[in-house]
Each structure stands twice: as C-alpha cells, then as structure tokens.
Amino acid sequence: MTARGTAGQRRLVLAPDAPLAKDQTTLAMAGEFAVLEAASDPVFDHWTTALRRNAGAAAAAFVVDDGSRRLVRSACTNSGATGRVIELPVDESFEDYLLGLALACGGTKARLLSAAAPVTVGEQLVGHVGMADHGRPAWTADDLEALHDIAIAMATELALRMATKEAERIQRLVTAHDKVHDMIARAVPLGDVLAEVCNAIEQSDPSLVPSVLQFECRCRLFAP
C-alpha cells in the first residue's frame, strides 16, 4: 500500500499498478467492452454503488483502459449512477475525475480524498475502480477492504465475460469449419467454398481482410 498527497488533496492506492495489458486477446476484449458499449452497465453500476455506500464515499467509479482510450464504464454519486459512459481527456487522470465527482457533491478542495485499486485479468491491468470523498482525514481499514473486494468482483465479472466471448468465437470457428467440409463433400464449386472460408475468417477477426490468390503454373503468376 502506498500513499502520497498534497496539502489540499490526498491520494491512496491499494497496490502498485500492474503493467498495462499486453496480451492482445485481453486488450481486444477490454477494448470491446470499453469502446463499443455506449450505455452504462447495470452490473458495474451495482458494484460502484455498493462501493460508495459501503465506504460512505461521495462518489465511486470504474474506468477501463484498452491501451488507446480510457473510458469510465460506471460512475455514481450520492444522487445515484450517472447512467452514461464517458471518455477521459488525455490531460485528466482518473484521480482528478474522482475528485471532481466528490467536489460536485458539495466538497471543498481543501478536504478531498480519493483511493483507487487496479482491476486485473490474468495479471494484466485492464482498468481501475476508485472512490472519493470530502470532509474526512483518511479512509478506514473497512473502506479499503471494500475497495479491494469490489476490484476483485469487477475483475471476476470481466474474466467471465471474456471467457464467454472466447467460447462463442471458438464455436463459430467450429461451425464454419464443419460448413466448409460439408460444402466440399457436396462438391460445391471451389469459388463458393473459398468465399465461405474468407467469410469465416472475417467473422473470427474483423481486423483481417482475407483474399484468395490463384497461382498460374504456366506463367508463374498470382491472380485474384
């Protein structure tokens, strides 16, 4: 546990940040949850609300970092969940965002306090969950334990979602594989079979653009 702060603000982090997710599958899935879902998530809203309530904080939030963007997936104050996803500006830290939420709830800059914990999946950092308050000198041990437990709960939820998506992806690949073999068995024209192969590749990874080249043996040239 480390702590540091200034005269007007205090920051408490439960543990050093793990390295930002380098595993490409983890990064891609974290990015999918962060970028493609424009609405807030009721599951994450439940956890941030529980954290704010259990710690008696003014605000709590959960941010996902996909390596290129930082999106607040859930945030709540004493008025309830905000119900929207926002992207943090490059020059705004997650701590600043939390303190801003607490300040908007009636705090003063001289007595703001925040704490954050990393959310990791497979030892890869995918985001942070944090809380902020005003008018208290420090967090209690129970407050920090609640933050730690919520970080674990969110990491578990993300891991389950990622595992589900990976299982769905594998199932699509198996289905496509079976379909191609069935087409070959029915003597479907080669062009149709190759088109289905390309379609399966695109569905498996939209970032790929498959193509088929024909090699002309006599002139030793490739042609689409």
C-alpha positions as CSV (number, residue, x, y, z in Angstrom):
1,M,0.0,0.0,0.0
2,T,1.4,3.4,-0.9
3,A,0.1,6.9,-0.1
4,R,1.0,10.3,-1.3
5,G,-0.7,13.7,-1.4
6,T,-0.5,17.5,-1.3
7,A,-1.8,20.0,1.2
8,G,-5.2,20.1,-0.5
9,Q,-5.6,16.6,-1.8
10,R,-4.7,13.1,-0.7
11,R,-4.3,10.0,-2.8
12,L,-4.2,6.4,-1.6
13,V,-3.6,3.5,-3.9
14,L,-4.1,-0.1,-2.6
15,A,-1.4,-1.6,-4.7
16,P,1.1,-0.6,-7.4
17,D,-0.4,-0.7,-10.9
18,A,0.2,-3.9,-12.8
19,P,1.6,-3.5,-16.4
20,L,-1.0,-2.3,-18.9
21,A,-2.5,-5.3,-20.6
22,K,0.0,-6.6,-23.2
23,D,-1.9,-9.8,-24.1
24,Q,-3.6,-9.0,-27.4
25,T,-6.8,-11.0,-26.6
26,T,-7.2,-9.3,-23.2
27,L,-6.6,-5.9,-24.8
28,A,-9.1,-6.5,-27.6
29,M,-11.8,-7.8,-25.3
30,A,-11.2,-4.9,-22.8
31,G,-11.4,-2.5,-25.7
32,E,-14.6,-4.1,-26.9
33,F,-16.3,-3.7,-23.6
34,A,-15.0,-0.2,-23.2
35,V,-15.5,1.3,-26.6
36,L,-18.4,-0.5,-28.2
37,E,-20.9,-0.3,-25.4
38,A,-22.1,3.3,-25.2
39,A,-24.5,2.8,-22.3
40,S,-23.6,2.2,-18.7
41,D,-23.6,-1.3,-17.5
42,P,-26.1,-2.3,-14.7
43,V,-23.6,-4.9,-13.3
44,F,-20.8,-2.4,-12.9
45,D,-23.3,0.3,-11.7
46,H,-24.3,-2.2,-9.0
47,W,-20.6,-2.6,-7.8
48,T,-19.8,1.1,-7.9
49,T,-23.0,1.9,-6.0
50,A,-22.1,-0.8,-3.4
51,L,-18.6,0.6,-3.0
52,R,-19.8,4.2,-2.5
53,R,-22.4,3.0,0.0
54,N,-20.2,0.6,2.0
55,A,-17.4,3.1,2.2
56,G,-19.7,6.1,2.8
57,A,-18.0,7.9,0.0
58,A,-19.3,10.8,-2.0
59,A,-18.5,9.1,-5.4
60,A,-17.2,5.9,-6.9
61,A,-16.3,5.0,-10.5
62,F,-14.8,2.2,-12.7
63,V,-12.6,3.0,-15.7
64,V,-11.4,0.6,-18.4
65,D,-8.2,1.2,-20.3
66,D,-7.9,-0.6,-23.6
67,G,-4.4,0.8,-24.4
68,S,-5.6,3.7,-26.5
69,R,-8.6,5.1,-24.7
70,R,-9.7,5.4,-21.0
71,L,-13.5,5.1,-20.6
72,V,-15.4,5.4,-17.4
73,R,-17.8,2.5,-17.7
74,S,-19.6,3.3,-14.5
75,A,-19.8,6.2,-12.0
76,C,-22.1,7.0,-9.2
77,T,-22.6,9.7,-6.5
78,N,-25.0,10.1,-3.6
79,S,-27.5,11.0,-6.3
80,G,-27.2,7.6,-7.9
81,A,-25.5,6.1,-11.0
82,T,-24.8,8.6,-13.8
83,G,-26.0,6.2,-16.4
84,R,-23.5,7.1,-19.1
85,V,-20.1,6.2,-20.4
86,I,-17.5,9.0,-20.9
87,E,-14.0,9.1,-22.3
88,L,-11.4,10.7,-20.0
89,P,-9.4,13.5,-21.7
90,V,-5.7,12.9,-22.2
91,D,-4.8,15.5,-19.6
92,E,-7.2,14.3,-16.9
93,S,-6.2,11.5,-14.6
94,F,-8.7,9.0,-13.1
95,E,-7.9,10.6,-9.7
96,D,-8.8,14.0,-11.0
97,Y,-12.1,12.6,-12.3
98,L,-12.9,11.0,-8.9
99,L,-12.1,14.2,-7.0
100,G,-14.2,16.2,-9.5
101,L,-17.2,14.0,-8.7
102,A,-16.7,14.4,-5.0
103,L,-16.3,18.2,-5.4
104,A,-19.6,18.3,-7.3
105,C,-21.3,16.7,-4.4
106,G,-20.5,19.6,-2.1
107,G,-16.9,19.1,-1.0
108,T,-14.2,21.7,-0.8
109,K,-10.8,21.4,-2.5
110,A,-9.0,21.6,0.9
111,R,-10.5,18.3,2.1
112,L,-10.8,15.9,-0.8
113,L,-9.7,12.3,-0.5
114,S,-9.5,9.5,-3.1
115,A,-8.5,5.9,-3.3
116,A,-8.1,3.5,-6.3
117,A,-7.3,-0.1,-6.9
118,P,-6.3,-1.8,-10.1
119,V,-8.6,-4.3,-11.9
120,T,-6.6,-7.1,-13.4
121,V,-7.5,-10.1,-15.5
122,G,-4.9,-12.8,-15.9
123,E,-2.3,-10.5,-14.2
124,Q,-2.9,-7.9,-16.9
125,L,-4.2,-4.4,-15.9
126,V,-7.5,-3.6,-17.7
127,G,-8.7,-0.7,-15.5
128,H,-9.2,0.8,-12.1
129,V,-12.0,1.2,-9.6
130,G,-11.9,4.1,-7.2
131,M,-13.8,6.2,-4.7
132,A,-13.6,9.8,-3.5
133,D,-14.9,11.7,-0.5
134,H,-14.6,15.0,1.3
135,G,-14.6,16.0,5.0
136,R,-12.7,13.1,6.4
137,P,-9.0,12.8,7.3
138,A,-8.4,9.3,6.0
139,W,-10.0,6.0,4.8
140,T,-10.7,3.3,7.3
141,A,-9.4,-0.2,7.0
142,D,-13.0,-1.3,6.2
143,D,-13.3,1.2,3.5
144,L,-10.1,0.0,1.8
145,E,-11.2,-3.6,2.2
146,A,-14.4,-2.8,0.5
147,L,-12.5,-1.2,-2.4
148,H,-10.2,-4.3,-2.7
149,D,-13.3,-6.6,-2.7
150,I,-15.1,-4.6,-5.4
151,A,-11.9,-4.6,-7.6
152,I,-11.8,-8.4,-7.4
153,A,-15.6,-8.7,-8.1
154,M,-15.2,-6.5,-11.2
155,A,-12.1,-8.5,-12.4
156,T,-14.1,-11.7,-12.0
157,E,-17.0,-10.3,-14.0
158,L,-14.7,-9.2,-16.8
159,A,-12.9,-12.5,-16.8
160,L,-16.3,-14.4,-17.1
161,R,-17.4,-12.1,-20.0
162,M,-14.1,-12.5,-21.8
163,A,-14.3,-16.3,-21.4
164,T,-17.8,-16.4,-22.7
165,K,-16.9,-14.3,-25.8
166,E,-13.9,-16.5,-26.5
167,A,-16.1,-19.7,-26.2
168,E,-18.5,-18.1,-28.6
169,R,-15.7,-17.3,-31.0
170,I,-14.4,-20.8,-30.9
171,Q,-17.9,-22.2,-31.5
172,R,-18.3,-20.0,-34.6
173,L,-15.0,-21.3,-35.9
174,V,-16.0,-24.9,-35.4
175,T,-19.4,-24.3,-37.1
176,A,-17.6,-22.6,-40.1
177,H,-15.1,-25.5,-40.3
178,D,-17.9,-28.0,-40.4
179,K,-19.8,-26.0,-43.0
180,V,-16.7,-25.8,-45.3
181,H,-16.2,-29.6,-45.1
182,D,-19.9,-30.2,-45.8
183,M,-19.6,-27.9,-48.9
184,I,-16.6,-29.9,-50.1
185,A,-18.4,-33.2,-49.6
186,R,-21.3,-31.9,-51.7
187,A,-19.0,-30.9,-54.5
188,V,-19.9,-27.2,-54.2
189,P,-17.9,-25.1,-56.7
190,L,-14.5,-24.2,-55.4
191,G,-15.2,-20.4,-55.7
192,D,-18.1,-20.8,-53.3
193,V,-16.0,-22.8,-50.8
194,L,-13.2,-20.3,-50.8
195,A,-15.7,-17.5,-50.4
196,E,-17.1,-19.3,-47.3
197,V,-13.5,-19.7,-45.9
198,C,-12.9,-15.9,-46.3
199,N,-16.3,-15.2,-44.7
200,A,-15.3,-17.4,-41.7
201,I,-12.0,-15.6,-41.3
202,E,-13.7,-12.2,-41.3
203,Q,-16.2,-13.3,-38.7
204,S,-13.5,-14.7,-36.5
205,D,-11.4,-11.5,-36.6
206,P,-12.9,-8.4,-38.3
207,S,-9.5,-6.7,-38.4
208,L,-8.4,-9.2,-41.1
209,V,-9.3,-8.9,-44.8
210,P,-8.8,-12.3,-46.3
211,S,-8.2,-12.9,-50.0
212,V,-7.6,-15.8,-52.3
213,L,-4.9,-15.8,-55.0
214,Q,-4.6,-18.3,-57.8
215,F,-1.2,-19.4,-59.0
216,E,-0.9,-19.9,-62.7
217,C,1.8,-22.5,-63.1
218,R,2.5,-21.9,-66.8
219,C,3.2,-18.2,-66.5
220,R,4.2,-18.4,-62.8
221,L,1.9,-15.5,-61.8
222,F,-0.5,-15.0,-59.0
223,A,-4.0,-13.8,-59.9
224,P,-7.1,-13.0,-57.7
